Amino acid sequence: MPVAPTPVTSVSEALERMSGMYGSAWRDGVLLSEIVQVTGAAEVAQIDVPLAGTTKIGHKTGRESRAGTIQYQKVDSSWEMQVWQFMSQTLEQRRANRGNPGLKVFQLLIEYDDPDALGIEKWQLDGCQIYRLNLGFNIGDDLTQLEVPFTWESETPIYVFNKGVGPGGIHVPQWYPGYGPPA
């Protein structure tokens, strides 16, 4: 009976894992210190295609979507005012502003820069918009943390890598051509 190979691991491999505590988000070049979590996904829809003359379903690619959430600790009213300024306009005002995005569009850079991990990862999200006006409070909260849904139009990798093996079997980052390492 064949024996499964024993994986070669070491405690130092744990250091290679990226920690969210070293994540940061930058909006239009400004660090957003109140952001504590950004999650999102760019997805391609999977369309079921019934295959004639069979009992099978095939698949083809469909539309793309990009959506996520931003969690932030309340510092001021800036997030709320972005949505309120749009919502407070009349339809006539919105029609008069055709061609201008109703909800403010911004760029978001999301970054993992864990000093113990193999490398840094950074993505640029363009055409971001938020869609929720959060109001209210909870007297039991020691710290007010809120969440807004957001979308974006496109993403660009800035620094991305795969885990590679260097001299002596040590893991090293293998940067994608043109996307790292940072200087």
N, C-alpha and C positions, 0 to 999 in steps of 0.2 A: 504494500500500500504506500503511495507517495506521501511524503511528509511535507507539509506546508513550510516554506522558508520562514525563519524567524526574522521579523522586521528589525532593522538596525535603527535604534532610536537612542536619544540621549536627553538628559534634562535640558540641555541648551536648546533643543528644538522647541521647547515651550516658549523661549524668548522670541522665536520667529513669528509668533502669532501677533497680529496687530491688535492693540488695545484701543477701544473707543475713547478712553480718557485722553488720548492724544489727537482726537479729531478736532477739526476747526472748520468754520464756514466763513466765507468772505463775500460780501455783497458789493458789487461795483468797486472792488478794491479795498473795502473797509472791513476789518475784522468784526464779526458779530459775536461779541463775547457772551451775549445772552442766549445764543443758540446752544442747546444741549443735545439735540439729535436731529439728524436729517436722514430720512429714508425715502427711497424712490425706486422705481423700476421703469425701464424702457422695454416695452413688450411688442412683439409681433403677433397679431391675431392668428390663430390656427383655424382655418376654414375646413370643415368636414365636406368631403366630396363623395357622394354615393357613386360607386363604380358600377356602371350598367352591366347586367348579365352576371353579376356576382353577389355575394352576401357581404362584401367588404366595403369599407370606407377608406378612401384615400385622404390626403391632406395637402393643402396648399397654403402659402403665406397670405396674410391679409393686411389690414391696416396696422399702422404703428401707433402706439400711445406712450406717453411719458407723463407719469404722475407720481406724487409722493406726499410726504408730510414733513413739516418743520415744527419741532418742539422748541419753545423758547421760554425763558424765565422773564416775567413781566418787569420791565424797567421803565417804560414810558408808553405813550399812546401811538407810536409811529406805525406799528403793524396794523392797528385798528383803523387809523386814519386813512391808510391807503385804500381800504375797501369802502369805508364810509364816504370818502370823496367821490367815488364812483357811484355808490348807491344813492347819494343825495342829489344827483343830477336828475333833472326832468328828462323825459324822452326828447323834448325839443332841444335841450342843451346837448344831449348825446348826438342827435342828428346833426346839429350845427358843428360838432367836433368830429365828423366822419373823417376817417383816415388817420386819426390819432387813437392809439390804444386807450380804451376806457380805463382799464386797470393798469397801473404802472408796471412796465416791463423792466426786469433787471437781470443781471448776470450773477450767478452764484458759483463760487469755487468751493469744492469740498475736498478736504485733505486729511489723510492719515499720516502723521509724522512721528510715529513711535520710535524713540531712539534705540530701543532694543530689537526692533523688528529688522528684517532683511533690507527693507528699503522704504521709500516714501511713495505714497500713491496720491495722485491729485487729478481731479476731473473738473472741467469747466462746463457749467450748464447755462445755455443762452436762451433768452426769451422766456424767463421765468415770470409767473404771475401767481398771486395768492388769491384765495376765494372765500375767506371767512372773516367776519367781524366778530371777535370774541368780546363778550361783555359779562360782567358779574364777578362774584368773589365767593370764597369759602372761608369762613372764620376759623376752620380747623387747619387750614394750610399754613405751614411755616414759611413756605415759599410758593408763590403763584407760578405755576408752569402751565402753559397753554399750547395748543396745537393748531396749525393752519394747514389745509390742503394746498398743494401747489402743483403746477404743471410747468413743463419747459418744452422748447421747440427742438433743440439739438444739444448734443453733448460732445465734448472733445477730450480725449485723454491728454493729460499734461505730462505726468510721470506714471508709468505703468511697467510692471515687470513680472516675470515668472521666477519661481524658485528653481535655481540651477545648482549644479554640483561643480565646485571648483577644485583646486589642488588639494590632495589629501582627503577628498570626500566631503570637504566643508561646504555647506550650503551658501550660495552667493546669489545676489539678484542678477537675473539676465534681463536687461532692459530691452524693451521693444525698440527697434530702430527708430530714432527720431523722438523718442518719448522718455528720455532720461539719460544718465542720472542728472540730478540737479547740480548746478555748479557750486 
